[in-house]
Every structure is written in C-alpha cells, then in structure tokens.
Amino acid sequence: MKVEVEQIEGCKRRLAVEAPEEVVRQEWERAYGRVQKQARLPGFRKGHVPRSLVKVHFADDVRREVAEHLIPDVYRRALTEARLEAVDEPDLQDVKLEEGAPLSFVAVVEVKPAIALGEYKGVRVQHQTKPVTAEEVDEALAHMREQQAQFRAVDRAAGPGDLLVVDYTLALEGEEPSRQSGYEFLVGSGTVLPEIDQAVVGLRAGAERQVPFRFADDHRREAVRGKSGSATVKVIEVKEKVLPALDDDFAKSLGEFASLAALRAEVLKQLEARRAHDEARALQEKVVDAVLDTHAFTVPDAMVMRQVAHQIEHAREGLRRQGIDPERVPWDYTKMIGELRPAAEKSVRRALVLEAIAEREGIAPSDADVDAEVERLAQASQRPTPAIRRMMEKSGDLDALRRGLRDRMTLEMLVGEAKIQ
C-alpha cells in the first residue's frame, strides 16, 4: 500500500493513499458473497441468485458494500503505516473505487502533534502555603449560625433581611391578573422583582402598596421579556431573623460535639483539609504551567472545539437542572466560543503534554489502581461495583478513568521533582 503524507497547516495532514488491485479484488469477492446471501429475484430463492445475475442487478449494492468495508480499513492501515493518530473524522476526496483496479483516495485529517519533550523535571515555581486563620473559623461558624437561624413574627415595619408573608396581584399588560396568597420571601434576597423588593420596605403587617414594574429584556421566561405591569402587595406578616447563641448548646445541637471548643476544633480541621486540597491543586497547576511554558506545539483545532462543545453542553445541562429549557435561551454561540476557546486550548495542551510525559516515563495505573477507583465510585454511589464497572466499560468512562489516574500519577511525579521556592 502506498501512503504519501503532506503537512498542510498546523496539525492538518493530507494523506494520498493507494491500495493495490489485489486487496480491492479480495474485498469485492467478499462483498459479492455478502450481497448474494441476501439477494432476491423472481424465480430464485433468497441466497440462490447466480453470481452473474448479482453482478447485473445488484452492482450498486456490491459497490456500496466494498466502499463501506474497504475504505475505512485502508484508511486505518494508512494511519498506522504513517504513524499518525487522527483526532477527528477524515475529509475524503478524489475517491477512485472500481472493480479490477487499485483503490485510491485523499484523506485530509487533523492528527495529534508530535511533542518534542524538553526539560520537565525540576521546574522552578513559587508557592507559599497560607494557614487557616481564627477569622476564617469565625466566618465558618457565623455561616453555620445563619443556617440554623429561625424567624419570629414582629410588630414593626419591614426591613432588609426580614422574611415577609405577602398576598400579591400581578397585572401584566395584555394578560389576566395573577394572584397568590401566603407567598414568602426574604427582603433584599433578589428572589422577587426589584420593584416589589423596594416597595415592601417600611410596610407593617396589614399595609399594602401598588407599584409599577417591568420584566428584564433577558428574563428567563421568553413570554414576559420586556413587558410592563403593576403589582399590588399586601404584607400579612413580618418576621425577623433570630440567630442562635454561639455557645456549647449550639455546638451540641449540630451533632456529637461536647462543647463549642470541640466544634471550633472540627471546623478548623475541615478548613485545613480543604485548604490543603486547594493548595495542592494550585501547586499542580503552577508546575504544569511551568512545563507548558517550555514546550511550544500546535494544538489540533478539532480537540479544542470538542472541549468547547463540552463546556457549552455543561452550561445547557445546568439550565435543565434549574428547570429552564436551554432551547428557549438566546445563546450567542459565536461569543461563547470566543470566550471559552483560550481555556479550552490550554486544557488540551495540558492533556497532550501530560500524555507525552507519561509515555516517556512509562507511567500507567495498574489494574489494582483502576479496581480501587471503581470501588470508591461504587461506594460513593451506593451501587454494586460490578454494575458500575459494566456501565463504565459500555460508556467508555473506564478508559477515561484510566487516563485520569495516569494524569494524576504524572502530576504527582512532576510536583515531586519540582523545585518549589
């Protein structure tokens, strides 16, 4: 088989491929056999149509069979011979496929770049750990108090932070008014229209106020975007937030803590663990950035766009989880691609250089490493380990898990070799 490779631009390659007539003839014979088994003609049972009549009546079917089997096979063999790894589907051009003649075609495809590794061990980075402060522990305890807050009814005017119970009527232009009773919201939380949020400040229980409003032009509900109307709000009850005292009783109410000091010690421990995890991640990124700075190579556009597409789909899925139909959102994909592309390109460069280093160093997770990770995922999801493994094998996630473990091991090696100042 003849394979000529031409570099077009960046990671694009033009492969001129020619398979010998003998290879084509063998595939044509196999295709005749497959088509003949399914052929039907009047006067003949299925699978018993003579070869001569198959050539006359089913020539297009035979040619389609040859093309579907032979061209992909020859293309894969051409990549292997050229020692190229394609990252997207080829653009096939000038395909010449005839019985009794060689097969030839041109394939334009993006391939993984050949990375010429330089120095990657012992890179110098600056990194300083930051201890958890007493103020941070106080902030965490204050947040815990907020989560345990209760609301009690008060006889005074409403203010920011109060929980209100209201009856309201919304009269939107061109539509029947809508009413709701006993609606609750926190003043200043941004969960209601800004006009209503401002109107209730200063009202006592029993008072009501009418205010004009206008929905934003980018409101999540397309039907109300830019529409105006009026709202009548009657305050039924004003409730103020009451925070629990920060004492031993508060600590005991949260679990098995004998005292506030024990709770504070546990909060400090958790904050330190989180800080250690975040700092380890930050150090890894600094080391990878230092390695990337010394390795310049072209990134395949197809891999970058796949990463961008993944990020966009992640955003769309986030809307679905909020109950919003992403198809109704006015996406500016051109703008999104422009914003996401730099980070996506860096992510691809990072993955490629870690893969190259792992291959150079012979880094790969063992079967035991993979089994342990699958077991951990199974325990976290409370599902049987064999079921999780079968699901991951079917979806391809097991290969992704193996790559993730390899990258983690490579990062640990790079950090361990780095010179940290």
C-alpha positions in Angstrom: 0.0 0.0 0.0 1.3 3.5 -0.9 0.9 6.3 1.6 2.2 9.8 1.0 1.8 12.4 3.8 1.8 16.1 3.3 1.7 18.7 6.1 -0.9 21.3 5.2 -1.0 23.6 8.2 -0.8 23.2 12.0 -1.9 19.6 12.8 -3.6 19.0 9.4 -2.2 16.3 7.2 -3.0 15.3 3.6 -2.7 11.6 3.0 -2.6 10.3 -0.5 -3.5 6.6 -0.3 -3.4 3.8 -2.8 -4.3 0.2 -2.1 -3.2 -2.5 -4.7 -5.7 -4.1 -7.0 -5.3 -7.5 -5.2 -6.7 -6.0 -2.0 -9.6 -4.5 -3.9 -10.3 -7.7 -5.7 -10.5 -9.7 -2.4 -12.9 -7.2 -0.8 -15.0 -7.2 -4.0 -15.3 -11.0 -3.7 -16.3 -10.8 -0.1 -18.9 -8.2 -1.0 -20.4 -10.4 -3.7 -20.7 -13.2 -1.2 -22.5 -11.0 1.4 -24.9 -9.5 -1.2 -25.5 -12.9 -2.8 -26.7 -14.3 0.6 -29.4 -11.6 0.8 -30.3 -11.3 -2.9 -33.8 -11.9 -4.1 -35.0 -12.2 -7.7 -38.2 -13.7 -9.2 -37.7 -17.4 -9.8 -34.8 -17.8 -7.3 -34.9 -18.4 -3.5 -33.2 -16.0 -1.2 -29.4 -16.6 -1.4 -29.5 -18.6 -4.5 -29.3 -15.9 -7.2 -26.4 -16.7 -9.5 -23.3 -14.6 -9.3 -23.7 -13.4 -12.9 -27.2 -12.0 -12.1 -25.9 -10.5 -8.9 -23.4 -8.5 -10.9 -26.2 -7.2 -13.2 -28.9 -6.5 -10.7 -27.1 -5.7 -7.5 -24.0 -3.9 -8.8 -24.7 -0.8 -6.7 -25.2 -2.8 -3.5 -21.9 -4.6 -4.1 -20.1 -1.4 -4.7 -21.6 0.1 -1.5 -20.5 -2.9 0.5 -17.0 -2.6 -0.8 -16.8 1.1 0.0 -18.2 0.7 3.5 -15.8 -2.0 4.4 -12.7 -1.4 2.3 -12.2 2.4 2.6 -12.3 2.6 6.4 -10.0 -0.4 6.7 -7.4 1.0 4.2 -7.6 4.4 5.9 -6.8 2.9 9.3 -3.9 0.9 7.8 -2.6 4.1 6.2 -2.6 6.0 9.5 -0.8 3.1 11.1 1.9 3.0 8.4 2.3 6.8 8.6 2.4 6.6 12.4 -0.3 9.2 12.8 -3.1 9.4 15.3 -6.2 11.1 13.9 -8.3 13.3 16.3 -11.3 13.8 14.0 -13.0 12.2 11.1 -11.2 12.5 7.7 -12.4 14.6 4.8 -12.2 12.0 2.0 -11.5 13.4 -1.5 -10.8 12.1 -5.0 -12.1 8.6 -4.2 -11.4 6.2 -7.1 -13.0 2.7 -6.5 -13.6 0.4 -9.4 -13.6 -3.4 -9.7 -10.3 -4.7 -11.1 -8.4 -1.5 -10.3 -6.4 -0.1 -7.3 -8.3 1.9 -4.7 -7.1 5.5 -4.3 -8.3 8.5 -2.3 -7.0 11.6 -0.4 -7.8 12.0 3.3 -7.4 15.4 5.0 -7.4 15.0 8.7 -6.1 16.6 11.9 -3.6 14.5 14.0 -2.1 14.6 17.4 1.0 16.7 17.4 4.4 15.1 17.9 5.7 16.8 21.1 9.4 17.1 21.4 9.8 16.9 25.1 12.4 19.1 26.7 13.1 19.6 30.4 10.1 18.8 32.5 11.7 17.6 35.7 12.9 20.1 38.3 10.9 23.1 37.0 11.1 26.1 39.4 7.9 27.5 40.8 7.0 29.9 43.7 4.4 28.6 46.1 3.6 29.6 49.6 1.1 28.0 51.9 -1.4 30.1 53.8 -2.5 28.8 57.2 -6.2 28.9 58.2 -6.8 31.9 60.5 -9.0 32.3 63.5 -11.1 34.9 61.5 -11.8 32.2 58.9 -13.0 29.8 61.6 -15.3 32.6 62.9 -16.7 33.2 59.4 -17.5 29.4 59.1 -19.2 29.4 62.5 -21.2 32.5 61.5 -22.3 30.8 58.4 -23.4 27.8 60.4 -25.4 30.1 62.7 -27.1 31.6 59.6 -28.1 28.1 58.5 -29.7 27.4 61.9 -31.5 30.8 62.1 -35.2 31.0 62.9 -37.7 33.6 62.1 -40.2 35.1 64.6 -43.1 37.4 63.9 -42.6 41.1 64.9 -44.8 44.1 65.1 -42.8 46.7 63.2 -42.0 47.9 59.6 -40.3 45.5 57.3 -36.6 46.0 56.5 -33.8 44.2 54.6 -33.2 40.7 55.8 -36.8 40.2 57.1 -38.9 37.3 56.0 -42.3 38.6 54.7 -45.5 36.7 54.1 -47.5 38.6 51.5 -50.5 38.4 49.2 -49.9 39.9 45.8 -51.6 40.5 42.5 -49.6 40.9 39.2 -51.4 42.7 36.4 -49.3 42.3 33.2 -50.2 44.2 30.1 -52.4 42.1 27.8 -53.0 39.3 30.3 -55.4 38.4 33.1 -54.1 39.4 36.6 -52.4 36.6 38.6 -52.8 36.3 42.4 -51.0 34.4 45.1 -51.6 34.3 48.9 -49.1 33.5 51.6 -46.0 34.0 49.5 -42.8 34.2 51.5 -39.5 35.9 50.6 -36.5 37.5 52.2 -36.3 41.2 51.7 -33.2 42.1 49.7 -32.5 38.5 48.5 -33.3 39.2 44.9 -35.9 36.4 44.6 -38.7 38.8 43.6 -38.9 41.7 41.2 -36.7 44.6 42.3 -39.7 47.0 42.3 -41.5 44.7 44.8 -38.4 44.2 46.9 -38.1 48.0 47.3 -41.9 48.6 47.8 -42.3 46.4 50.8 -39.5 48.2 52.9 -41.2 50.2 55.6 -44.6 48.4 55.4 -46.1 46.9 58.5 -48.4 43.9 58.7 -51.8 44.8 57.1 -50.4 47.5 54.9 -50.3 47.3 51.1 -48.7 49.2 48.2 -49.1 49.3 44.4 -46.0 49.7 42.2 -45.3 49.6 38.5 -42.8 47.0 37.3 -41.1 45.9 34.1 -39.6 42.5 33.3 -36.0 42.5 32.1 -35.3 42.1 28.4 -33.3 38.9 29.1 -35.7 37.4 31.6 -35.5 33.6 31.6 -39.2 33.4 30.6 -39.3 34.5 27.0 -43.1 35.3 27.1 -42.6 38.1 29.6 -39.4 39.7 28.4 -39.6 43.5 28.4 -43.3 43.6 29.4 -44.6 46.1 32.0 -47.4 45.9 34.5 -48.4 46.8 38.1 -48.2 44.8 41.3 -50.3 45.2 44.4 -48.6 43.7 47.5 -50.2 43.3 50.9 -48.0 42.4 53.9 -49.5 39.7 56.0 -46.7 39.1 58.4 -43.2 40.5 59.1 -40.7 38.1 60.6 -37.2 38.9 61.8 -34.2 36.6 61.8 -33.1 35.2 65.1 -29.6 33.7 65.3 -28.8 31.0 67.9 -26.3 31.9 70.5 -22.8 30.7 69.8 -22.3 28.6 72.8 -22.0 24.9 74.0 -25.7 24.3 73.4 -25.4 25.4 69.8 -22.5 23.0 69.3 -24.4 20.1 70.8 -27.4 20.9 68.5 -25.2 20.2 65.5 -24.1 16.7 66.4 -21.7 14.9 68.7 -19.9 18.0 70.0 -19.5 18.3 73.7 -18.7 22.0 73.6 -18.2 25.0 71.4 -14.4 24.4 71.7 -14.9 20.9 70.2 -17.0 22.3 67.3 -14.4 25.0 66.7 -11.6 22.3 66.5 -13.6 20.3 64.0 -14.3 23.4 61.8 -10.6 24.2 61.9 -9.7 20.6 60.9 -12.2 20.7 57.9 -11.0 24.1 56.8 -7.3 22.9 56.9 -8.2 19.8 54.9 -9.9 21.9 52.3 -7.1 24.4 52.2 -4.5 21.6 51.8 -6.5 20.2 48.9 -6.9 23.6 47.2 -3.2 24.4 47.6 -2.2 21.0 46.2 -4.3 21.7 43.1 -2.8 25.2 42.9 0.7 23.9 43.1 0.0 21.3 40.4 -1.3 24.0 38.1 1.8 26.1 38.7 4.1 23.2 37.9 2.1 22.3 34.7 2.1 25.9 33.6 5.9 26.0 34.1 6.2 22.8 31.9 3.9 24.2 29.3 5.9 27.4 29.1 8.9 25.4 27.9 7.0 23.3 25.3 5.6 25.0 22.2 3.4 22.9 19.9 0.4 23.3 17.8 -2.9 22.1 19.2 -5.5 20.3 16.9 -8.5 22.6 16.4 -10.8 19.6 16.5 -9.7 18.8 20.1 -10.2 22.4 21.1 -13.7 22.6 19.7 -14.6 19.3 21.4 -13.6 20.8 24.7 -15.6 24.0 23.9 -18.6 21.9 23.0 -18.3 20.0 26.3 -18.4 23.3 28.2 -21.4 24.6 26.3 -23.3 21.4 26.9 -22.3 21.6 30.6 -23.9 25.1 30.7 -27.0 23.8 28.9 -27.3 20.9 31.4 -27.0 23.4 34.3 -30.1 25.2 32.9 -32.0 21.9 32.6 -31.4 21.1 36.2 -32.9 24.5 37.1 -36.0 23.7 35.1 -35.1 26.0 32.2 -35.4 24.8 28.6 -32.0 25.7 27.1 -33.6 25.8 23.6 -35.5 28.9 24.7 -32.4 30.8 25.8 -30.9 33.2 23.2 -27.4 31.7 23.0 -24.7 33.7 21.3 -22.6 30.8 20.3 -20.0 32.9 18.4 -19.4 34.9 21.5 -19.3 31.8 23.8 -16.8 30.0 21.6 -14.6 33.1 21.6 -14.7 33.3 25.4 -14.2 29.6 26.0 -11.6 28.9 23.4 -8.5 30.1 25.3 -9.2 27.9 28.4 -10.1 25.0 26.1 -6.9 25.3 24.2 -4.9 25.4 27.4 -6.8 22.3 28.7 -5.9 20.4 25.5 -2.3 21.4 25.6 -2.1 20.3 29.3 -3.6 16.9 28.4 -1.3 16.3 25.5 1.9 17.2 27.4 0.9 15.1 30.4 0.2 12.2 28.0 3.6 12.6 26.3 5.5 12.7 29.7 3.6 9.7 30.9 4.6 7.8 27.8 8.2 8.8 28.2 8.3 7.9 31.9 6.3 4.7 31.4 3.6 5.9 33.9 0.4 3.9 33.8 -2.1 2.9 36.5 -2.2 -0.8 37.4 -5.3 -2.9 37.3 -5.4 -2.7 41.0 -5.3 1.1 40.9 -8.3 1.0 38.5 -10.2 -1.5 40.6 -9.7 0.6 43.7 -11.0 3.7 42.0 -14.1 1.9 40.6 -14.7 0.5 44.1 -14.6 4.0 45.5 -17.1 5.3 42.9 -19.4 2.4 43.6 -19.3 3.1 47.4 -20.0 6.8 46.8 -23.0 6.0 44.6 -24.1 3.1 46.8 -24.3 0.7 43.9 -22.7 -2.7 43.3 -19.1 -2.5 42.0 -19.7 -5.0 39.1 -22.6 -2.9 37.9 -20.6 0.3 38.0 -17.7 -1.4 36.1 -20.1 -2.7 33.3 -21.7 0.7 32.9 -18.3 2.4 32.7 -17.0 -0.1 30.2 -20.0 0.3 28.0 -19.9 4.1 28.0 -16.1 4.4 27.6 -15.8 6.0 31.1 -13.5 3.3 32.2 -10.8 4.4 29.7 -11.4 8.0 30.8 -10.9 6.9 34.4 -7.6 5.1 33.5 -6.4 8.3 31.7 -7.4 10.4 34.7 -5.4 8.1 37.0 -2.4 8.3 34.7 -2.5 12.1 34.6 -2.8 12.2 38.4 0.3 10.0 38.8 2.2 12.1 36.2 1.3 15.3 38.1 2.5 13.8 41.4 5.8 12.9 39.7 6.2 16.4 38.3 5.4 18.1 41.6 7.7 15.7 43.5 10.6 16.6 41.1 9.8 20.4 41.0 12.0 22.9 42.8 9.5 24.9 44.9 10.5 28.2 46.3 
